[in-house]
Amino acid sequence: MTATKTKKNKRANKAVRTKRTIIEDEDGWAHVVGGRTIKPDATKAKIKKWGFDVVIYTLEEVTAKYESLKDKWEESNACKELIKLVQPYEGKSQVKNVVIMGLGSFQTRMGDFSRTTFTQLAALATIRKTLAILEIPVIAQDPAFSLLDKEFLQSLGFKVFESPEGFDLIDSSSLVYAIHCYPVVYDEVGKKGPPAVLIGNDLSRLTDESKDFIRVYPDILTCFESLESLFPFPQSKDDSPQSRDDFSDTIWYMATSSEKQEERGLARLWTHTDSSDTPLSCFLGPAGTIANQLARNSSNFNEAATANRSAFIVTRLLGIASALSTSGNRLLVVLEELAEKDKYSKFFGDLKGRGFDITFESPKSDSLALFELGERAYDHLLILPSKSKGLGPNLTPQALLKFINTAGNILLTLSSSNPTPSALVSLLLELDIHLPTDRNSIVVDHFNYDSLSAPESHDVVLVPRPSAVRPGVRNFFGGILKNEVIAFPHGVGQTLGNDSPYLTPVLRAPGTAYSYNPKEEVEAVEDPFAVGQQLSLVTTMQARNSARFTVLGAAEMLEDKWFKGKVQVAGGKVAAAANEAFAKEISGWTFNEVGVLKVESVTHFLNEEGLKTPNASLTNPKIYRVKNTVTYSIELSEWSWKEYVPFVPATGDDVQLEFSMLSPFHRLNLERTQTNPSSSVFTTTFKLPDQHGIFNFLVEFRRPFLSNIEDKTTVTVRHFAHDEWPRSWVISAAWPWISGVAVTVVGWIIFVGLWLYSAPPAAKGKKAQ
């Protein structure tokens, strides 16, 4: 459907046309093309695109168009306002290069000039001139660039790179100019670290695009946390609506110092949602600000409920950054009489000094709740002995198991002075930890007791510092000094089942200790609950999700009087008990302050020189070939109190790699080949099996007292291609067959030659008539 009207124009040999054309592209979209334009000369080059003539412009025409639109931009109010905003930073910029991302082609799909692209390029010229950075290099990258686009940019002195080479040139001294780009572009920028200046989309709005946004583009968060929004890109109301769209939703960001980042209180949050599947992903600032913003954006009851829930989670998680624990700093202490917390003042003071936010609650309190709105209200739980037989409806065995299953950590303390509540007994039985059937039982030792505090009852057992559970296992509780002893006063011993691989005894009773009920006044204990090393005084359990659970058989170990108390073994010297250091070690391990492993990175690549395949130069390719030689590396870090340090396995222990399908084809030890300031790199090189299929690089590392690591990378192993098999003349076993073929061919040639060139014998006489 075309309507064309032509009339004379003042310009020589030109005509003005008013044309409206509806065309359909290859994707099925309809486009209306036209407008009042100058019809070009018939002599200009054209190409057919979607059945429509598209003009091919020259470099001179593109340059003239740019200069024309640049003049219009410099006369606009937006340009004048931009200069005022940028002028305070003149001469102060530390920018060393300018990287342009996603500028777009200078010619539209219909063949017209792209006014938006020219205007954005003119704005960049204004910024460079105002900041006095005209001499620094400018890099441009966009897959949409045509050959003419590249030629034009190079004429301006720009360097044009193919994707993804431009990303590699971004560093902390770059000005990144990326307006109206896809999120993946900002994610790649975030991977290179925050640039000095970023001019691009409003990053805080990108999270609304998908509920999986933060999971898909995690590096945008990293980039955003290190940038500060200075001002939105100016858009004057006096300019045309089209020019205002050129910089819509565009923000000028500048990198901030680490101190300012801490002041801003930025952190990251990604939480799962309830049944409504409403995403709870956001950038965290001050809790009140986000709560108010979420509340303002809520237009119905469900959105308002989501806003309140998000505000609660934000408020609870703001203190994580200051805690020394990798899983959070929210600690709930359950004790029956709040006045008794004074007995543990040194222990609680140490916890507060390590960054924990402690909440004290009575087990029967109505306000006690381990979960709120489906999420854990606390990261750690400390249960002190209670005189009650029950702990109320909020601390049932089911609730405590749910707390562990959601990666919560529990430190449970017992005492022979207070019977263990039935809820805790049931919980311990579920974990295969057994207590004496008589709830008043106590551990005594008539040889290793404190002669100062228990000269007659012998119920303050002195235990030396624990050694490693077995060779190859890290010992976090051995202490630094030699011959230290731990006082175990009025404690309850436990026995462990043989079926659970997750239980590990930290402190065992001496060989001469036993458990008995002091209320049974008999001369001898005929059938004790357990004796000697059968009794575990301190037991730990680490679940498959790395949640930690510790049973401390004597709560009095944490009291002030035993932190620096003097003890004396019968006939020995007086010494200070090591309870204070041991309490810090056992609580630090339970609350994820030590022994937490993290996978920093995983790398695998083809390690065959001279092999010309598509994967030869790739890192982490998806496809290998059978019998390829492959190198695999994994980078591991270990959290130790306040920082990540290189992970070093215990002596006699190894990190292993399995290359498996349904079962392992290879199980290899990884060697520590590199040590970084905060990580160690473990590497191995091996040949893939002669079996094609879907395989896994699997590193599964489960050791007592260390958090579990399970990293699986899936790859495809293909068979040989037809042109990858060895040639037959290379295989020695094929030489007899090749020789036979050669002999046959040569013999046939000789036979044919003889047949053709050998005449039959002539007759001796004439043939009779």
N, C-alpha and C positions, 0 to 999 in steps of 0.2 A: 504494500500500500504506500504509494509515493505521490506527493504533491509538490510540484516545483514551479517557482515563479521567478523569472529572470528579467532584470532591467539594467539599463546602462549605469555604469559607475564612472566617477570622475577619474579613477585610475586607468591608465592606458592598458589596453589589451586585457582587462580584467572584467569579471562579472560578479555581481552579488546574487547569491541564491538563498532562498528560504526553503529549507527541505526538512521533512520529517520522515524518517525511515524506521520501520520496525524490523529488526533482524534477530535471528535466533542463533546462539552460540552452540559450541559442540557439547555443552553440558545441558542444553535444553532451556537455558534462560533467555528471555526476550529482552532486547535492548532497544530503546528509542534513541536514534542518532539524528543529530541535525542541529539547527540553529542558524543564525544569520552570520555566515562566514564568507570570506573571500575565496572564490574558486581559484585554485592554483593553475599555473600554466599547464597546458596539456603536455608540455614537453618534460615535466617533472617525473621522476621515477615513481612507480607505484607497485604495490604487491597486493595480491588477493588474500583477504583474511575474513573468514566467515561469509564469503561471497560478496565482500565489500572492498572497494579500493582504498587502501591505506597508503598515505604518502610517506615516502622515505625522505627525511630531512637531512641536510648537510650539517657539518660541524659549525659553519659560520652562522647558519640559521638558528641553531640551538644556542649558540653564544649570544646572538642578538636578542633572542627571547629572554634569556636569563638576565641580561643587562636591563631590559625593559621592565621586567617584573621586580628586579632588585631596586630600581628607582622608585617604583610604586610602594614597595615595602618600606624603604627609608623615609618616605613621606607620610607613612601611616602613623597613627597615634600609638599603636602597639609597639612599634619600633622605638619611638621616643621614650615610652615608659620603660621598655626593656633596658635602654641605655642608662636611665636613672638608677635602675635596680642593680645593674652590674658595675657601674662606675666605682662604688666603694671598694671593690676587689681589684681595681686596676693596679698592676705592679706587685700585688701580693700573692698571685697565683703560683703554685708549685707545679703546674701542669707541664709535662714534658712531651706529650703527644696527644692528638685528638683522634678518636676512633668513632667513625660514623657507622651505625648499624641500621639496616632496614630503611634507607632513604627512599627507595623505590625508583622506578624508571622515570625518565624525563618525558616519555611519550606514552600516552594511555593506550589501552588495548584497541581503541577505536582509531588510533593514529593521531589524535590531537596532542598538543603539549599539555603536560601535567602541571597546572599552576601550583598545586600544593607542594610538589617536590621542589620546584624552583623557589617558592617562598620560604620553605624550611631551610634550603641551602643559603638563601640570602640572610636569614636570621642568624645562621651560624657564622657567616662573614661578619655580621655586626658584633657578635659575641667575641670573636677572635680579635677584632679591631679594638674593642673597648678594653679587653683584658691585656692588650699588647702582647699577643702570642701569635703574631702573623708568621714568625720565622720557624716555629716548631713544626714537625712533620704532621700531616693529616692522612689518616688511613681510612679507606671506605670499603665496605663489604656489603653486598646484597646479591643473592642469587638472581634477582630480577634485572640486574644491570645487562643492557645490551652492549654490543660492540661500540655503538655510537655513544652510549652513556659512559663507558669506560674511557673512550677517547676524549670526551668533553671534560671529565673529571681530571684526567691526566694533564689536559691543557691548563687547568687551574693550579697545577702543582701537587695534586693529590696522588697518593699511591693506592692503587686498587688491588685488593687481595680476594682470592677465592675462599669460600667458606670451607672449613672453619679456621683458616689461617689468621684471620683478623682477630679472633678471640685470644689467640696466643700472644698478641701484642698489648693486651690490656694488663695494667698493673696499678699500683697505688698512686702513680703519678699521671694517670690518664684522665682526659675529659671524654666521657662516653656520651655521644649524641645519638639517642635511640628513641625517636618519637613514634608513638602508635605502633610498637612492635608486639609480636606475639610473646606470651609468657616464657617460652623456651629460650628466647634471646636474653631476657633478664636473668634467667636461671644460669645460663652459661656465663654471663657477666659475674654473677655471684660466686661461681666456682673459682674465678680468677682472683677473688678478693675484692673488697670495696674499692672502686676508683676514687680519685680525688674529687671529681665532679661527675654527676649523672644527671642528664637532662632526658626525661622520659615520662612514661605513664605514671599515674598515681598508684604506687605499689600497694597501698593499703586497700585499694578497691579490687585488686586482682583476686583476693581470696574469696570473693563472692561468685567466681565463675564456676566453681565445682567444689563439692564437699571433699573431694580427694586432692584438692589443690596443693596443700602443704606436703602431702605424701608424694605427689608427683614432682613438684618443684621445690624441694627443701632448701636449695641454695638461694632462692629469692629471700627467704627469711634471714639468712646469714648476711646477705647484702644489705637488707633493709635495717638490720640492727646497728650497722656501722655507719649509716647515713642519716643526715639531718635535713629535713625539708626546710629550705630557706624561703621560697616564695613560689606561687603558681606562675606559669608563663603568662605574660600579659596578653589580654584579649580585649581590645578597646571596643566599646559599644558603638562608636562612630564608624568603625570599619564595616565592610560588607559581611553578611552572614557567612559567605564562603570562606573568607580569610579568617574569621573567628574559628571555624572548624579546623584550620590548619594546626592549631596548638590547643585543641580542647583536651581537658583532663591531663595536662602536661605540668610537671613539677620540676623545679630546680633543686637537686639534692647535692649536698656536700659532705664529704667524709668528716667524722668527728673523732676526737681523741678518745682513748680508752677510758680516761677519767670521766669524760662527759657521757660516755655510754653508760657507765655505772650510775651516774646521777640521773640519767633518764630512766633507769630501772627497766631496761628492755629485757625481755625474756621470750622464750618460745613456748607455745602450747599446742598440743594436738590431743584431743580426747575423743573417745568413742561417744556415740550418742545413744539415746534411749530408743524406744520402739518407733518414735516418730521419724527417726533417721535424720534429724536436723543437725547439720554440721556445727561443731564447736571449734572452729579454727579461727584464730585471730592473732594480731600482733599485740603483745602486752605492753601497756604503759602503766600509769597509775591506776590502781584498781577502781577508784571512784569514777574516773573519767570513762573507762570502758563500760562500767556498769551503767552509767547514765546514758552513754551512747547507745548501748544495746537496748535500754529501756525506751529511749526515744524512737528507735527504729521499729519497735514492736507495735504492730497494728491490730493484733487480736490477742486473745488470751493465751493461745499456745506459744506465740512469739514472745509474749511477756514472761511466760514461765521459763522459756529457754534463756531469756536475758537474765533472769534472776539466778538460774542455775549456772550460767557462764560466769556471772559476777562472783558467785560463791567460790567457784573453782579458781578464778583469777586471784581472789583474795587469799585463798589458802596456799597457792603456789608461788606467791611473790617472794617468799623467803628461801626458796630452794637454792638460789644462786649463792647465798652466803653460807650454806651448810657445807660441812665437810663430808657428808654422806652423799653418795651418788643417787640415792633414791628419794631424797627429800629430808626435811628437818622437822616435820610435825611428829611429835612424840607424845603419846598418851600414857600417863602413869596412873595405874589403878591401885589405890590403897584404901583400906576401910576407914581409917581415922586420918584425916588430913593433918592433924597435929603431929602424927608420927613422921612426917616428912623431915622434921628437924633432925631426926636420927641419921638421915642420909644426906645431910646438907653438903658435905664435901663431894659426894658422888653426883648429886644434882648440879652443884656448882661447876663441876668439871664438864658435865653434859652441856650446860648453858654456854660455857666458854668455848665449846666445840661447835657452837652455832645452832643447837637444837632449840626449837620452840616447844616448851614443855607445858602440857595441860594436865592438871590433877583432877581426878574424878573418883567418887566412891562407886563401888560395884553396883550398889542399889540405886544410884542416882538416876532420875528420870531423864536428865539431859545427856546421859552417856549413850553414845551411838558410834559404832565403828564405821557406818556407811551413811552417807547423805546423798539423796538424789541418785542412787545407784553407783556412786563412786566412793572410794575409800576416803573417810574424813581424816585419817591419820596415816602416816607412813610407817610408824613403828609403835609397838605396844610393849610396855613394861608392867608386869603383874607382880605385885608384892603380896606376901601372905595375908590371908584373911581369916578371921575367926569364925565366919559364917560357913555353914555347910554348903550353901549355894551362892552363886554369883549374880543371880537375877536373870531376867529375860534377854538382856543385851549381850551377855557373855556366855552364850550356850556353846557347846562343842561345834555345832554346825556353823555358828557365826564366826568362831575362831578359825575353823578350817577354811571358810570362805575368805577370811582375811589373808590367810596364807596363800590360797589359790589366786588371789589378786595381787600377789607379789608384796604383801605386807610382812614385816619382820617382827618376831615376838621374842622377848626375853622373859622367861617365866622363872620365878624364884619360889623355893619351898622352905619350910621350917618345921622342925620336929615339935616346936611349941604350939603350932596351929595346925589342926588336921587339914589335909588337902581337900578342897571342895570336890564334890562328885563330878562337876562339869570338867574340871581339869584332869581328874583321873580318867574320865572317858576320852578326853582329847589325847592324853598320853598313850592310852591303849590303842587308839586309832593309828598312832605313829609307831607302835610296837615298842613303847617304853613302859616298863612295868615298875610299879611302886609296891612296897610291902602291903600286904593285906591289912595288917594292923597299922592304922594311920598315925599311931604315936611312936612308931619305931624310930630309932636314932642310930647313927654310926658311931662306934667307939673303937678305940685302939689302946691297948694297955702298954704298948711300947712306944708308939709315936704320938704322944699327946703333949699338950702344953702344960708344963708343971706349974706355971704361974697362975693361970686362970681356971684350970680344971685338975687340981692335984688328986682329987678323989674320984670324980665322975668319969674322967678320961674321955669326955665327949667333945673336946676341942682337938681335932685331929690335925697334925702338922704334916703337910704333904710337900715334897720337893717340886720344883718347877717341872712341868711335863716335858718329856722328850718327844721326838717325832713319832707319830703313830706307827709308821713303818718306813722303810727306806724309800726315797723318792717322793715323800709327802712333805710339803712345806709346814714348818712349825711356827705359828704366829704367837705362841704363848710361852716360849722358852725363856724369855727375859734376856737381859744383857749380862747381869752379874752372875757369878757362880755361887752355888750353895745357898740360893734363896729358898725360903720355905713359905708356903701359903697356909694360913690358918683357916680351917674348915670347922666353924663352931656350930654345934647343935644342928647338924645337917641330916638330910634324908638321902639315902642311897637309892640308885635305880639300877635295874638290870635291863639289858638290851636284847631284843630278839635277833635271831640269826638270819632272818629272811629279808631284812631291809638293807639295801646298799647305801642308803642316804644317811644313816646314823653313824656318828663318829664320837667316841668318848674322848674328851679333852683331858680330864683329870680323873684318874682311877685311884681307888683306895689302896693304901699299903697292904702288903700280903698278910699282915697280922690283924687287920681291921675286920669288923663284922657288924651286922645290923641286928638289933634286938629291941624289945619293948621294955623300957625301964620300969613300967608299972607291974610287970610280972616279977615278983621277988622270988627268984629261984637261985639255987647255987650254981647251976650250969645251964647253958642254952643248949637244948638237945637238938633242935632242928632250926637253925637260923635261916633267915630269908636268903641271905647271900653272904659270902665271906671273901676277903682278900680282893684280888683284881676282878672278881665277878661284879663288884660294886663300882658303878660309875658315879662319881660325885658331880661332875659337870659334863653334860651331854649336848652335842650339837646335831642339828639336822638341816640339810640344805635340799630343798625340793628341786624338781626338774626345772621349774621356772626361776631358780636361783633365790627364792625366798628363804630366809634363814630363821631358824627356831632354835633357841638355846634353853636348856633346863639347868638352873643353878640350884644345887641341892641345899645350900645354906644362904638364906637372905641376909643373915648377920654379917656375912663377908663384906657387904656393901656399907655397913654402918661406920660412922666416924671413928669409933673407938678401935676398930680393927685396921684402919687405913695406915696408921703409923704405930700401932700397938706393938709392945714388946712380947716376945714369946721365947720359950726355952724348952728344948727337948730334955727329957729326964736325963740328968747327968751331963748335959751339954752346956754351951754358952748361950747367954742372952743375946737375941738378935731381933731386928725389926722385921715384922711380917711384910710380905710383898703383895698384900691384898690390894693396895691402891693401884699399883701398876697392872696387876692381873685384872682388876675390875675394868680398867680402861681398855685393856686388850680384848677382853671377852665382849664388852659392850660395843667396842669399835668394830669388831668382826660381825656381830649380830646386826648392827645398824648400817652395814655396807660402807664402812669407812676404810676398810682394807680388804685386799684379796678380791677385788672386782676387776674382771678382765673385759677388755673391749677390743673388737676387731676394727682396726683403723682402715684397712684396705686389703683387697684381694686382687692379685694380678696373675694371669697365665698367658703364655704366648708360645708361638712356634719357635723352636730353637734349632734351626737347621740352616746353615749358611749355604747361600747359592740356590736355595729352592725358590723357584719362580711360581708362586701360587697367589691367589687373591688374599690369603691370610698371612702371607710371609711377613708383612710389616705391621700387622694389627696387634693391638693389646686386647686381651679378653675376647677373642673371636668366638663366634657361636658354633663354628664347624671346624673339625679336624679330620684328618685322614688316618686310617689304620696304619700303625707302625711309624707314625710321626714322633719325633722327639720334642717333648714339651717341657717347659719350665713353669713351675707354679710357686708363687710367693704369697705369704699372708703376713700382715703387719699387726702385731698385738701390743696392747698397752695394759698396764696394771695400775689401778687407783690405790695409792698408798697415803692415807690420811688427808693430804691436802693438794695432791697433784698426781698427774699421770706419770709413771716411770716406765722404762723398758721392762717388759716381762721376761724374766729369766726362769726357766723351769728348775725344779729342785735337782740336785745331783742324782743321777741315775734315772731321770725321767725324760721323756721325749714328747714332743708334739708330733702327731702322725697325720698323714694324709691318706685317705682311701679314695681310689678311683674305681667306682663301682657301678654296676648296672642293677641287677637284683641282689647280687652278692659282690664283694670286693674282688676285682681283678688284680689290684695292686694295693698293698698297705706299706707305706714308706715313711721312714723317719725324716722329719724336716730339720735341717741344720740352720742354726742361727748365723746368718751371713752378714748382717748389718745391725748396728745399734745406733739409734737416733736419740736425741735428748729425751723423748717421751715414749719411745716405742722400740720394739725389736722386729726385725724382718727375718722370717723363717722361709727357707727355699729348698726345693728339690727339683731335679731334672730326671725324667724317665721316658721310656718309649711306650707309646700306647699299644694296647693288645691288638692282636690280629682278629678283631671282632668288631663289626660295625653295629651301631645302635645308639640309644640315648644313654649317656653316662653322666655321672655326678662327680665333681671334685668335692669331697666331703672332709671337713675337719671337725671332729667331735672330740672335745677335750673336757673331761669330767674328772675332777680330782677333789679330795676332801679339802675343805676350807677355801677353795677357789671357785668363783662363780662359773657356771657352765658356759661353754662355747659350742655352738653348733652352726657352722657356716656351710651351706651347700650351693654350689654353682653347677648348673646343668648345661651340658654341651652335647652336640651331635658328632658322632664319629662315623664318617662315610667310608665306603669301600674304595678301592682303586678305580680311577677313571680309565677309560679304554686306552688313552695315550700315556698312562703312567706306569703300565706294566713294563718290565725289562724286555728289551728286544731279544728275539730268539737267538741271534748270534752271540749274545752276551752270556747265555746260559750254556755251560759246557755240556750238560746232559743232552742238549739238542744238536750238538755237532754231528753225531752219526746220522741223524735224520736229514740234516741239512746236506751232508756229504752225499747221502743217497739220492736226494733230489738233484744235486748238481751232476752226479754221474748219469742219472737218467736223462737229464736235459742234454748233456754233451753226447751221450750215446745216440740219442734220437737225431741230433743234428748230423752226426757222422753217418748214420744210417740213411737219412734223407739225401745227403750229398752223394753217397755211393749209389743210391737208387737212381738218382737223376743223371748222373754222369758216367755210369757204367753201361756200355752198350752190350747187347747179347752177342754171342759168337756167330760169325758169318757162316752161311752154308757152304760146303765144299764143292758141290756140283749143282748143275742146273736141274731144275725140277722137271721131271718127265711130264710130257703133255698127256 
